[in-house]
Amino acid sequence: MGISKHELHGEFPQYSGLIDELKARDTKFQVQLQQYSDLDQEIEGLELRDSPIGDDKLHRMKQKRAQLKDDLYQVLAQQSERSE
């Protein structure tokens, strides 16, 4: 199975500038982004090392990452609409 990168700038290149802006001025966004990045790195590390972890736990970690990405996307989409 291939390992894919899930860095937020790569996931939403259309919001790259907005990600940087919110990261600098919005504490809640910054915290969520850090949680997302930390979890993404942990998942990637486990996959690269083929670490012994239960499929259930890895699946839950990936679900949490997807939820965080969803939450971050909602903020980005709302902020983008406001600036139009």
C-alpha positions in Angstrom: 0.0 0.0 0.0 1.3 3.4 -0.9 1.9 6.2 1.7 0.3 9.5 0.7 1.0 12.9 2.2 -1.9 14.7 3.7 -0.3 18.1 4.4 -3.1 20.7 4.4 -1.5 23.0 1.8 -1.3 20.0 -0.5 -4.9 19.0 0.2 -6.3 22.4 -0.4 -3.9 24.3 -2.6 -6.6 26.9 -3.5 -6.6 28.0 0.2 -2.8 28.0 0.7 -2.6 31.7 1.5 -5.7 31.6 3.7 -4.2 28.6 5.6 -1.1 30.7 6.4 -3.2 33.8 7.3 -5.5 31.8 9.7 -2.5 30.0 11.2 -1.0 33.3 12.1 -4.1 35.0 13.5 -6.7 32.4 14.6 -5.8 30.5 17.7 -8.5 27.8 17.3 -7.5 27.2 13.7 -3.9 27.0 14.7 -4.7 24.4 17.4 -6.8 22.3 15.0 -4.1 22.5 12.3 -1.4 21.4 14.8 -3.6 18.4 15.9 -4.2 17.5 12.2 -0.5 17.8 11.4 0.6 15.8 14.4 -1.9 13.0 13.7 -0.9 12.9 10.1 2.7 12.6 10.9 2.0 9.9 13.4 -0.1 7.9 10.9 2.6 8.4 8.2 5.3 7.2 10.6 3.4 4.1 11.5 2.7 3.3 7.9 6.4 3.8 6.8 7.7 1.7 9.6 5.0 -0.9 9.2 4.6 -0.7 13.0 2.6 -3.3 14.7 -0.7 -1.5 15.3 -4.2 -2.9 15.1 -6.2 -2.1 12.0 -8.9 -0.9 14.2 -6.7 1.7 15.9 -5.2 2.9 12.6 -8.7 3.2 11.2 -9.8 5.3 14.1 -6.7 7.5 13.7 -7.5 8.0 10.0 -11.1 8.8 10.8 -10.0 11.4 13.4 -7.6 12.9 10.8 -10.5 13.0 8.2 -12.7 14.8 10.8 -10.1 17.4 11.6 -9.5 18.0 7.9 -13.3 18.4 7.4 -13.4 20.9 10.3 -10.5 22.8 8.9 -12.0 22.8 5.4 -15.3 24.3 6.8 -13.4 27.2 8.4 -11.4 27.8 5.2 -14.6 27.7 3.0 -16.4 30.1 5.4 -13.5 32.5 5.6 -13.1 32.4 1.8 -16.8 33.3 1.3 -16.6 36.2 3.7 -13.6 37.7 1.8 -15.3 37.5 -1.6 
